[in-house]
Amino acid sequence: MSGLRTVSASSGNAKNYDSIMKILLIGDSGVGKSCLLVRFVDDKFNPSFITTIGIDFKIKTIDINGKKIKLQLWDTAGQERFRTITTAYYRGAMGIILVYDVTDENTFENIRTWFKTVNEHANGEAQLLLVGNKSDMETRTVTYEQGESLAKELGIPFIESSAKDDKNVNEIFFTLTNLIQEKIDSNKMTETPAAGKKDNVNINSSNGGSSKSNCCN
């Protein structure tokens, strides 16, 4: 799986970590957000999840370059009636995963709407990642090239995955965590003035920017 290390989930009350990162999974209902989360945290897959109501979250600690990072992973409901509830959870999010279903073109088209919502409610420093889920399905209607093109349009990284086959699931969360950590390190560097320098340099940064249903591969 892309050469990434397999790490075990930590208990919710573990204190042995260097930093905490809040990450959201967003996208239409049924795209497999919950399945991706459960596969990553518990290494399990259940195709018969019921729809998440509002918000659910899990915690997992991973190792990135010798640092223990505690991830707070928030699984948001994708139904329209819950969007006013879930927008409050964008606050403080350091990373956001936009998920669509490669077998459902409507979920792909709706990514632009989700992206707009992110820009309206999320911190401008939040790192974004586009994920095309259910890549194991032969009934796909959205090609890899289409996903890649949309990601370029939005200016964010892109990964295709399958929670069912455990394909690129770890890569999703490790990639986003690395992006967040790089952003944190970059901000620390810009906040530290060089010796002997009196002028401050203002650097503008830009974005890169439980719905559990049947067949949530």
C-alpha positions in Angstrom: 0.0 0.0 0.0 2.3 2.7 -1.3 5.0 1.7 1.1 3.4 3.2 4.1 3.8 1.8 7.5 0.9 0.2 9.2 0.3 1.7 12.6 -2.1 0.7 15.3 -4.8 2.9 16.7 -4.2 4.5 20.0 -6.7 4.6 22.9 -8.7 7.8 23.2 -7.1 8.7 26.5 -3.4 8.3 25.3 -1.2 11.2 26.3 1.9 10.2 24.4 1.8 12.4 21.4 3.6 15.5 20.1 0.7 17.3 18.5 -3.0 17.0 17.6 -4.5 17.5 14.2 -8.2 17.8 13.4 -9.2 16.3 10.1 -12.6 16.3 8.5 -14.0 13.9 5.8 -16.7 15.6 3.7 -18.7 14.7 0.7 -22.1 13.4 -0.4 -23.9 10.6 1.5 -22.9 7.1 0.5 -19.5 8.0 -1.0 -17.7 5.8 1.7 -16.4 8.4 4.2 -17.2 6.2 7.2 -15.8 3.1 5.5 -12.5 4.9 4.8 -12.3 6.0 8.4 -13.1 2.6 9.9 -10.6 0.9 7.5 -7.9 3.4 8.5 -8.5 3.3 12.3 -9.8 -0.2 12.9 -8.6 -2.0 9.7 -12.2 -3.3 9.2 -14.7 -3.1 6.3 -18.4 -3.4 6.6 -20.5 -2.7 3.5 -23.8 -2.4 5.5 -23.3 0.7 7.5 -26.3 2.9 8.3 -26.3 6.6 7.6 -24.4 8.8 10.0 -26.5 11.3 11.8 -24.7 14.6 12.2 -21.1 13.9 13.3 -19.0 11.0 14.4 -15.3 10.9 15.1 -12.4 8.5 15.8 -8.9 9.0 17.1 -5.7 7.5 15.9 -2.0 8.3 16.6 0.5 7.9 13.8 4.2 8.4 13.5 5.5 11.0 11.0 9.2 11.6 10.8 9.7 10.6 14.4 6.8 12.7 15.7 3.7 11.2 17.2 0.7 12.9 15.7 -2.7 12.4 17.3 -5.4 12.6 14.6 -8.9 13.6 15.5 -10.9 12.3 12.5 -14.3 13.7 12.0 -16.9 11.9 9.9 -19.6 14.3 8.7 -23.1 13.6 7.4 -23.4 14.2 3.7 -27.2 14.8 3.6 -28.3 18.3 2.8 -30.4 18.6 5.9 -27.3 18.1 8.1 -25.0 20.7 6.4 -26.0 23.6 8.6 -25.1 21.4 11.6 -21.8 20.2 10.3 -20.5 23.6 9.1 -19.6 24.5 12.8 -17.1 21.6 12.8 -15.0 23.2 10.1 -13.7 25.6 12.7 -10.2 24.5 13.8 -9.9 21.8 11.1 -6.3 21.6 9.9 -7.0 19.1 7.1 -10.1 18.4 5.0 -10.7 15.3 2.8 -13.2 15.8 0.0 -14.6 12.4 -1.0 -16.6 11.3 -4.0 -17.8 7.9 -5.4 -16.2 7.0 -8.7 -19.4 5.0 -9.5 -21.6 8.1 -9.0 -21.0 11.0 -11.2 -23.3 13.3 -9.2 -21.1 12.9 -6.1 -18.2 14.0 -8.3 -20.0 17.0 -9.7 -20.9 18.0 -6.2 -17.3 18.3 -5.1 -17.2 21.9 -6.4 -20.1 22.7 -4.0 -18.3 21.1 -1.1 -15.1 23.0 -2.1 -17.1 26.2 -2.0 -18.5 25.3 1.4 -14.9 24.7 2.7 -13.7 28.1 1.5 -16.7 29.7 3.2 -16.3 28.0 6.6 -12.8 26.5 7.0 -9.6 28.1 8.1 -7.7 29.5 5.2 -4.6 27.5 6.5 -6.5 24.1 6.2 -4.9 21.6 3.8 -7.2 19.9 1.4 -7.1 16.5 -0.4 -9.5 15.1 -3.1 -10.3 11.4 -2.9 -12.1 9.3 -5.5 -13.4 6.3 -3.5 -14.6 2.8 -4.5 -11.9 2.4 -7.1 -12.3 -1.4 -6.9 -15.8 -1.1 -8.6 -16.1 -2.1 -12.3 -19.2 0.2 -12.6 -17.2 3.4 -12.3 -18.5 6.4 -14.2 -15.7 8.8 -13.3 -12.3 8.2 -14.7 -9.0 8.7 -12.9 -8.1 11.4 -15.4 -11.3 13.3 -14.5 -10.5 13.2 -10.8 -6.9 14.3 -11.5 -8.2 17.2 -13.7 -10.6 18.4 -11.0 -7.9 18.3 -8.4 -5.7 20.4 -10.6 -8.5 22.8 -11.2 -9.0 23.2 -7.4 -5.3 23.2 -6.7 -5.2 20.3 -4.3 -3.7 16.8 -4.3 -5.7 13.7 -5.6 -5.8 10.1 -4.6 -8.1 7.2 -5.7 -8.9 4.6 -3.0 -10.9 1.6 -2.0 -11.9 1.0 1.6 -13.0 -2.5 0.6 -9.6 -3.5 -0.9 -7.7 -1.3 1.5 -6.1 0.5 -1.5 -4.4 3.8 -0.7 -6.4 4.3 2.5 -3.3 4.8 4.6 -1.9 7.0 1.9 -4.8 9.4 2.2 -4.2 10.1 5.9 -0.4 10.1 5.8 -0.3 12.4 2.8 -2.7 14.9 4.4 -0.9 14.7 7.7 2.4 15.4 6.0 0.9 18.4 4.2 -0.4 19.8 7.5 3.0 19.2 9.3 4.8 20.9 6.4 2.5 23.9 6.7 3.1 24.1 10.4 6.8 23.9 10.0 6.7 26.6 7.2 4.7 28.9 9.4 7.2 28.5 12.2 10.0 29.5 9.9 8.3 32.6 8.6 7.4 33.7 12.2 11.1 33.6 13.2 12.9 36.7 12.0 16.4 36.2 10.7 19.2 37.4 12.9 19.9 41.1 12.4 16.7 41.6 10.3 14.3 44.3 11.5 11.8 44.1 8.7 8.9 41.7 8.9 8.0 39.7 5.8 4.4 39.0 5.1 3.9 35.8 3.2 0.4 35.1 1.9 -0.5 31.4 2.0 -3.2 29.7 0.0 -5.2 26.5 0.1 -4.0 23.5 -1.6 -8.7 24.5 0.3 -21.9 9.2 9.7 -22.7 9.0 6.1 -22.5 5.3 6.2 -24.5 3.7 3.5 -24.7 0.4 1.7 -21.8 -0.2 -0.8 -19.5 2.3 0.9 -16.4 0.7 -0.6 
